[in-house]
Amino acid sequence: MRNPILLPLVCVLLLAAAVLVLANPGYARDRTARNTELDRVAYAVDGAESSHGRDVSMWRANPEGPQGPMQVGEKAAIDVGGGNRFDVAQNRILGRAYLALLHRRSGNWWDAVSAYNWGMGHLDSWIRAGRKSEKLVAAVAVYSRRVLRDSGVCRTENCQLVRVDKNGRRFTEVGGQCATESSRPARHGTERSSTTEPGP
């Protein structure tokens, strides 16, 4: 006969171990914890938002504002099923889940990271207006480039700039010269880069 308490006990112990690992600020520095692209991007966002939990201003006076190492807002937490944004481990879990949601929604890391920083509404308006670089808030572009560079998703210092013309053709600026997206080799072994960025 099976012990009816054993399975729930094992599940609780595994969950507790996961929470302890994630609650430790040192987890983020462990390169083995960053084995997927999403993990690497989440780690880079954690660094950009709070210096991996070392920035005391990550806890804000306004409880409805963004909070914690991933600066998770109340609406973002609700969008991914809710949780305690004021708990370090849950904050990181919520932030990672929200990044995953944004990536599924947009299909690329540039838009996902920009939406994380700027908000989906602002990014959607910017996209509907034609992705004009002069309409993109400079701080959002700097933030997104930093996160993509730090995550290793974009391997160049400036990240290659991609723009889309009115016919939907993609152009990449490399060293001030444009080349069509299809005329250059794919990066990172994929048929299409996931780091779509606005161009000038």
N, C-alpha and C positions, 0 to 999 in steps of 0.2 A: 504494500500500500504506500502511496506517495504522501509525503509530508506537505499538507496544504499551506504551510507557512513558509516553506523553503523558497519557492519561486518569488513571492512578493518581497521577501527579505533580500534575496540576491538583487532584484531590480532596484530596491531602495539603496543598497550598498553601491551599486554601479552608478546610480544617479548622484549619490553623495560624493563619490570619487570624482565624477565629472565636474560637479560644482566646485569642489575644492581646487581642482586643477585650473579651472577657468577663473576662479576668484583670485588666484595668485597672480599679481602683476607680472611676475617673471615668466608666466606661461607664454606671453606674447613674444618674448625674446627667444624662445626655444624654436629653432628653425624646423625641427621635426613636426611642430604643430602647424606649420605653414605649408602643407604639402599640396594644397589645391589652389587654383587661381582665386577662388572666392576667399579662402583663408588668407592668402597673401594680400588681397585687396582689403579685407577686413582689418588685418594687422596694420596696413598702411593708413587706413582711416583712423584707427585707434591712435596711431602716432600723430597724425595731423590734428586730430581733435583734442587730445589731452596728453600728449607725450607719453603714451602708454600708461595713463593713470597717474602720472607724477604731477600734473598740473592741478593744483587745488581749486582753481576757478572752474573746474569741470562740474562742480556742484553749485547750482545757481540759486539765488534767493527766491525767484519765481518758480513755484513747483510745477507750473504748467509749461514752462520753457524747457528747452533741451537740457538733458542731465547726463552726468556720468562720463566714463571714458570714451564712449561712442557718441556722446551728445544726442541721445535718442529723445525725440519729442513725443508728447503724449499721443498725437494722432498716428505717428509712425508705429508706436508700440501697439496701438489698437489694430492697425492694418495687418500686423503679423500675429494677431491672436492675443495680445496683451501680455502683461508680466510686470514685474517690479523694476521700473527704470532706476530706482534708487539703490538697488543691489548691484554691486560691481559685476558679478558673474552673469546675472540676468541681463544687465545692460549690454554686455558684450554679445550675448546670445541674441537679444532683440536687434542690435545693430547689424549683426551678421545676417540675420533673417531678413531684415529690411533691405540690405544690399542685394541679397539674392532675389527678392521680389522686384526690386528696381531693374536688376539685370534681366530677369525673365521678361519684364514689361518692355524694356527698351531694346534688348538684343545685343547691346554692346556696353563695354565698361565706361567709355567716355560719358555717355548719357546717364548711366546708372550713378556714377560718382558725382557728376554735376547735379543730378536731381537730389542726391543725398545731401549735398552741401547747400543748394539753392532752393530746393523744393520742387516737387513735380509740376505744380502749377506754373511756376516761372519758366521751367525748362520747356514745358509743353507750349507755352506762348512763344518762346524764342524759336522753337522748331517750326511752329505754324507760320511764323513771320519769315521763314526762309533761312534760318541758321546764320544770320548776318553777324560776322565777328564783331563789328562795331557795336552791336546791341547786347553782346555777351558781357556780363559784369567781369571786369578784369580779375577780381579776387577769385571768382569761380574758376576761371581758366587756370590761374596759378595753382589753386587748390587741386583741381583735377589732374593737372600735369604732375604735380608733386606726388599725389597718391598713386597714379599709374606708373610713374618712374620708380618710386620706393617699393612698389609691389612687384616690380619686375615684369609687369604686363606690357609696359612700354619700355624698351631697352635703351632708347636714346635719351640724351639729356633733355631735349626740348619736346620729345614725342613728335612723331611725324604729324603734320597737319593735313587733314583731309577735308576737302570741301566738295559739295554736290552742286552741279550747275542746274539750270532750270529744266533740263531734260533728264535729270536724275543720274547723269554720268558723274562718277567719282574721280577726283583729281587729288593727287598727293603732292605736297610741296616738299621737295628735298633740296636743300641748299639754294632756295630761291627759285628753283625750276620746277615746273609742273610735269607730272607724268600721269597718264591715266592709271586708275587702280588696277586694271587688268594687265597693264604692261609691265608691272613689277612683280617679282616673286612674292609669294605669300610669306608672312612672318610666322614664326613659332609653329610651323608645320600645319597651319590651317589654310583653307582655301580663301579665307577672308579675315582681315584683321578685326579683332574685337575692340580696338582702341580708337574707334572713329572719333575724330576731333574736328572741331570747326576750323576752318581755314580763314585766311585773310580775304 
